[in-house]
Amino acid sequence: MKRTAVAASTAALLLPLSACGGSAEAGSGSTVTVTVGYQSRTINTVTAGTLLRSLGSFEKQLNSLHDGHTYKVDWQDYATGAPITAQMTAGKVDIGSMGDFPLLLNAARGKQLGRPTRLVSVTGYNLRGGLNTVVTAPGSKLTSLQDLKGKKVSTSVGSAADGTLVRALQRVGIDPDKGISKLNQQPAVGASALSSGGVDALSQFVAWPGLLAYQGKAKALYDGAQLNLPTFHGVTAREDFAKQHPAVLEAFLKAQAKATDYLNAHPVAAAEKVAKATGLPAEVVYLYNGAHGIATFDPAVKPQLVSVLKQDVSVLKAAKLTGDIDVDSFVDDQYVKKALGASYARRLIATPAPAASEVWPKGSEKTVSFKSAKELLVYVGGHQGGIRAAYVPDATTGTLWFADKAVWVADGNQLLPFVTPATAQAYIAAHGGARTVSYREALERAS
């Protein structure tokens, strides 16, 4: 029998549990269905979801197994990690991708229900925490995290963005339970609440903060990189599935590695593919997934990511979302090590690309990089009307942001960008004579 792999599209959002597809344990005869739960718009998981699917890499790997089975891939798209966990513990999803805090909830829930799961690889990460951002409305008078005291803040409880919010508030002396009015909302609901004035701020994960800023519907209040704690998304698999179908899981991880290499080698093309599949602006996708984007992609399970995962447990316990979690038993990199072979050791020690300013010219299939933000401003000033997007890294955290949405500071001959007013003011306080300037003035000064 000819081996084929068919990608089945499933509109799984909001479907009841019984309506979702089966798993690799299902199927008659020699047909095996592999069900993958992913988050198409959580774009630092694209190497295990959106981009992987568009490239057809997993199906190609399954076709090469030559084990007498015909494989069918059922892709199920979700807005957050929680429903993926629910489907995994029900035995209806075999492989899923989600953020660090949801991964821990996945581990806890799987153990509780006798359906243990394992963290088998990483998708996108940021070693400082820049994947999560707190934003406010464009006209908001809030300028720092301290201003959130007594305010309404929307987030998705148990998400990576909620973890960032909790830690950030604690650092400035605000009780995350009593010091603010926290609303537990899906990202899209929270975004609408921010636009309507229903909440004062929104703490969310990629790509929501960048999307809202790009659309002019929000401005950054807190850059998660200020925590200087890694944040990441990863791939989790049901333990029983991994043991019953190790070759299938390894095929997935090989395909993920190919998708990762494609993204790193062709960041603009990858951003366009993800944009087409999700409806997100390619300019927003590139902010996170570009050559110098906020997210770095590598499937290796780096020790510093496992370390921060252990630290995250205390945050979830304090919120009474879970009890103790044995992170060491949850992390299982044996499959990705086997899938990647000799390259795994190299990937394990690889470091993120250095921060850099970039311009995406209109009509171009590649970007132009600059050594300094001022050089970028000179280029932008000389190509008015010819710029699709311009990106600059925060002068202190390195988090990439849209140049026209950044807070600019003039310090002598230097023109420095910052993601938030707070990081800009911290710099000004330490550098006499420095002051904020508008984006237009920054362009004029650079010319």
N, C-alpha and C positions, 0 to 999 in steps of 0.2 A: 504494500500500500504506500502510495506517495505521501510523504510527510508534509503537512502544510501547517502554517500558523496563521490564524485569523484574528484580527483585532476587532473585538465587539465593543461598540460604543454604548455606554450605559448612562442615562441621565439619572444618577443615583441620589442627587440632592433631595432631601426631604421625603424619600421613599420609606415606607415602613420596612421593618427588618425582614419580614417574610417575602417582600417583593424583590429583594436583591438576589444576585446570581449565586451559583454554587461555588465550589472550591476544587482544588486539585484532587480531592478525594472522590469528587463526583465524576460523572461521565460513564457512558456504556462502552463496552468493547475496548478498543485500543485508543479511544479519545480521552484526553486529559484536559480539563479546563483549569487554567491558572487565573485566579482572580486577584487583581492588583488594585488596591485603594490608593488614590493619590489626590493631591490638592493642586489643580491646574493653575490657580491664581496665586498660590504661595510659591513664588517663582524661584526661591532658592532650593526647591525640591525638584526642579525640572529634569535633572539627570536621572531621576528615578520615576519620573512621571511625564509631564507635558512634552519635553524635548525627546526623551527616550521613546515615547509613543510615536511622535511625528517622524522620527528617524527609522522606526521599524526594527531597531537593533535587537530587542528581546525576541521578537518572532524569528529573526534570522538565526540567533543563537539556538533557539529551540529546534529549528529545522536541521541544525547540524549535529543534533544528539545521536541520530541513527539508532534509536533504542526500540523501534517497533511501535511507537506511539504517534498519534496525531495530536498536536497541541493546539488549543484554542485559548487566546488571552482575552479575558473579560476585564476591561478597564473601567473602574468606577471612580467618578469624580466627586469630591467632597469639599466643603468650605473650610473645615478645620479638622484637627486630628481626632477629636472625640468620637465622631460617628465611625471613623475607621477602626478605632479600638473596639467599639461596640460590635461591629461586624466581624472583627477578628476573633473576639471571645465567643461569638456565636458560631464560629467555624465557617463563616461565609466569605471572608477575605483572607488570602494566604500571605500576601506581602503588602506592607503599607509604608508610607513615609509621613513624617510629622516632626514638629519641633522638640527641643530638649525637654521642656516641662511635660508636654503631652506624651513623650516617650516614657517618662517615669510613671505616668498614670497608666500607660499601656502595660508596663511591667507589673504594676501593682494589681490592676484589674485582671490581667491574665493569670496571675498566681492565685488570686482570690477565687476565681471561677474555675480553676483547674484546667485552664487553657494557656499555659505559659508561653510567653513570647520572648524573642531575643533581638537585641540590637546587633545588626549584622554589617552595617556600613554607614558612612556619613555622606550627605549630599553637599550642601553649602554651609559655610561657617564664617564667623568673623571673630577674631581672637580678642577684640575689645568689647564686643557686644553691640556693634552698630546696626544689627539687623532689626532692632526694635526701636521705635521712636514714639514720643508723646507729642501730639500736635494740638493746636488750638485753632479757632476760627481766624481768618485773615485780619479781621478788625479787632481782635481781642486785645485787652490791655494787660493780659498776663504776660510776664516776661521771664519768669523763672519757676522752678518746681515749687519753691516755697509759696508761691502765689496760689497754689492749688488747695491750700488749707481751707476746708469748709466748702469746697466746690464739688460739682458733679463731674465725675470722670467715667467714661465708658471704656470697658475692656472686655476681653473674653477670659473669664476666670479659669485658671488652670493652664492658660496658654503661656508661651514664652514671653509675650508682650506683658502679660499680667505679672510675671515674675520680675521683669525689668521694672515695672511700676512699683511693685512692693519694695524691692531693694532700694530703688532711687529715693522713695519717700522716707524710708528708714534712715538713709544717710543724711537727710536734711532735718531729721527729728520730727517727722510727721508719722503718726500711727496710721498704717495703711488700712486698718479696719475702722477706726473711729475718726481719724483726721480728715477724711474725705467721704463723700457719698459715692460709693462705687456701684455702677450699673453693669451687670453681667449681660453683655450683648454680643451677637454675632458681628463680625467686622462691618458688613454692609449696613446693618441696623445702626451701629455706632456712628458710622460715617454720616448717615442721614440725620441722626440726632445732633451731631455737631453742626451740620449745615442749617438745621432748623432752630438752633439755639437751645435744644433740649438738654445738652450737656455743655460743660465748659471746656472739656478736653477729651482727647481720645488717645489711648495707648494701644498700639497695634503692631503687628509684625508685617513683614513684606507681603505684598507690595503696597499696602494701603497708605502708609504715611507719604511715600514718594508720589503715589498716584494723586492723592488729594492736594499735595503741594504743587505738582505739575499742572493740575486743573485750576489752580488758584482758589481752592476751597479750604485750604489750611496752611498754617505755617508751623515750623518746628519749634517746640518749647523745650524738649529735652532729648538729647542725643544719647541713645543707649550705650554708646562707646565711652561715655563719661564714667561708667561703672568699671571699665577696664577688666571685664570678666567675659570669657568666651561665650558665645551663643551659637547654636548650630541646629540643623535639621538632619535627620538620619532615617535609615531604612530598618524596619522591624519585620520579623517573620514569625509565624507561629512555629513553636518548637516541634510539634508533631509533623507539620508540613516539611520542615527542614530535614527531619530525620527520614521521612518517607520518600522525599524527592530531593535529595541533596544535589543531584545533577541539574535539576531545574533551577534551584536557588543559585547555584554557581553560574548557570547560564544568564540569569538575571543580573548578577553582579558583574559578569564580563560585559554584558550589554551596557550596564550603568557606566563602567569604566570607558567604554567606547564613546558614549554620549558625553561624558566628562571631557575626554580628549577633544571631541568635536567642538564643544563649547569653548574650550580654552584656545583652540587653534583658529576658530571662526566665530569670535564673539558677536560680531554684527549680524552675521547670517543666523546665528542661534537666537539672538534677540528678535529678529524678524519672524522666525518660525514660531517662537513662543507667543509673540504678539498676535500672530494670525490665529493660533489655536485658542487663545484666551480672550481676545478682544481688548487686551491691555495695550496702551500705546507702547510702541517699540522703544521710545525714548525712556520710558519708566523702567521697562525690563532691563535696558542697558545700564541704567543707574546702579542696579543691584548686581547684574550678571555680566557686566562688561569686562574689558581687559584689566581695568583698575577699579572694578566695581566694589560695592560694599561686601558682597559675598565672594568667598573663595571656594572653588569646587574641587573636592578630592574625596574619593571613597574610603581612604585609609582612616582607621579609628585611632586618632591621635591621643596620646596619654593626657594632654592638657584638656581635651574635651571630656574624657572620662572623669578626670578630676573635678571639673566644674559640675558635671552631672551629679556627683556625690554631694557637692555643696548645695545643689538645687533641692535635694531631698528635705532639708530643714525648712525651706520656704513653703513647700507643699504641706509638710507636717504642721507648721504653725497655722496654716490656713485651714487645717482639718480636712484636707482633701485626700490625704493618704497617711499611712503609718510608715514604719521603717521599710526601706527598699534595699535589697541586696544588689547593688549596682554591678559588682564584680560577676555575679552569676547571670545577670541580665545581658551583659556585654559578651558577645561571642563572635570573634573575628576570624574563626577558623575557615569559614566559607569564603570570605573575601580574600584571605591570604592564599587559599588554594586557587581561587579564580584568577588572581592577578599574578601569581607566581613570583618570579624574581623582581618584578617591578614594585612589589608591595613595600619593600624596605626603602626604596627610593621615594615613593609617595609618602611614606610615614614621616620622613624628615623634610619634605618639601615645605617651603614657606610662601606666604602670600606675596603677590607682586607688590613692589613699593608703590606708595601713593603717587598719583600723577594727575595733572589737569588734562582734560581731553575735550576736543571739539568734534562733533559729528556734522560735517558739511552736508548740505542738502544734495541729494542725488548721488552721494558717495556710498560705496560699499565698505569703507573703512574709516576709522577715526584718525585724528591727528593729535599726538601727545606733546605736552610742553613740560619743561622742567620747573616752571613756576606759574603761579596764578596770574602774575602780571604779564607774562609772555602770552598767556591765553587771552587776556583782555586786549592786548595789542592786536592779536589776530582777529578777534571778534569785531573790534572797532574798525578794522580794515575790510571786513567782509559782511557789512550790514546787509541783511536780507538773504544771506547765503548760508545761514547757520540753522541746522536742524535742532541741535541741542549742544549745550556747553556744560561741562562738569568740572567741579573743583573740589579738592579735599580740604576738610576742616583743618585749619592751621595747627590745632592742638590734638585732635582725636584721629585725624586722617580719614574720617567718614566722608565719602563722596556725596556731593549735593549739586543741585542745579545752580549754575552760576548766577542766574537772575533771581533766584530765591534765597541765596546766601546772604548773611549779614557781613558787610565789608568793613574793614578797618584800615585806615591809612596810618602808617607809622613811619614817618620820614619818607624815604623813597619806596618803602614797601607797601604793597596792597595785599592784605590778607583776608581770606574768606573763612567764615564760621557758619556752622549749621544753625546755631541758636543764638539769641541775644545774650544768654547767660555766659556761653563760652567766649563770646566777643568781649563782654564786659569784664570777665576775669582776666583776659589778656590786657585790656586797657588799664585795669587797676594796677597791673604789674609793669606797665611801660608808659612812663610819663610822656605826654605829648601825643599819644595815640588817640584816635577818635573814630567813631563810626561815620561812614559815608554811604550815600546811596549807590546803587549799581550803576546808574548813569554817571555819577561823579567819578566812580572808580574807572569806568571806561574812558572818561575825559582825561583823568590824571595819567592813565597809561599811554595815551596816544601822543 
